[in-house]
Amino acid sequence: MKEEWLMSGAAVPVDVETTQALVEQIKKMISTIGDLMLSQERERAESQGRIETLHAMYELASKQRDQLMDEQRSQIAAMRGRMQ
């Protein structure tokens, strides 16, 4: 076992096995964080896709509503014209 000096008067015992275990834990944490970031990106992309689909559905429904209202207005105008 050797000692590595960090600051004047402070020492931390360092051994190969402990260092290797620490490195492995750090690698696992990095991998986990990377996986989480990828997962969040996929979820964001899926949510964006759903938002775009809802927007397209809204646009279609709005156009259909407007067409129906125009048709009803035309029918009402035609009926009023026949009544006069």
N, C-alpha and C positions, 0 to 999 in steps of 0.2 A: 504494500500500500504506500502511495506517495501522497504528499500534501501539496496542494496548489494554492499559492498566495493570491488572495483577491484584493485585500487592502492591508495596509500596514497593521500587523497584529491580529489579522483574521486568517484562519486556515480552514479549509474544507477537505475532509478525507475523500480521495477519489480512487476508485478501483475499477478495473475493466468491466466486470460483470454488471455493476451498478450503472456505469456509463452506457453500456450496451442496452440494458433494460430501459433506461431513460430515452435513448435514441429511438428504440422500438415504439415506446409509448407516444413520443412526439410524432413519429411517422403515422401511427394509427390516428392520432388526432387530426393531422393534416389531411389524411384520406377521408376521414369522417366529415370534416368541414367542407372538403371538395365535393363529396357526395351530396351534402345538404345544399350547397350552392347550385349544383346541377338540378337537384330536385325542385328547388325554388324557381329556377329558370324555366323548367318544364311546366310547372304549375302556372307561372306567369304567362307563358305562351298559350297554354290551354285556356286560361281566363280571358286573354285577349281575343282568342278565337271565338269564345262564347259571346263576348261583348260585340264583336263584329257581326256574328250571326243574329243576335238580338236586334242590332241596329238595322240590318237588312230586312228582318221580319217587320220591324216598325215602319220602315220606309214603304214596304209593300202594302201593309195594312193601311197606311195613310193614303196611298195612291188609290187603293180600292175604295176607301171611305169617300175620298173626293170624287171619284167617278160615280159612285152611287148617289151622292148628294147632287151632282150635276144632272144625272138622269132624273132624279125626283123633281128637281127644280124645273126641268124641261117639261115633264109630265104635268106638273101643276100649272105651268104657264100655258100649256096646250089646253088644259081643261078650262082655265079662266078665259082663254080666247074663244072657246066653243060656247061658253055661257053668255058671253056679251053679245 
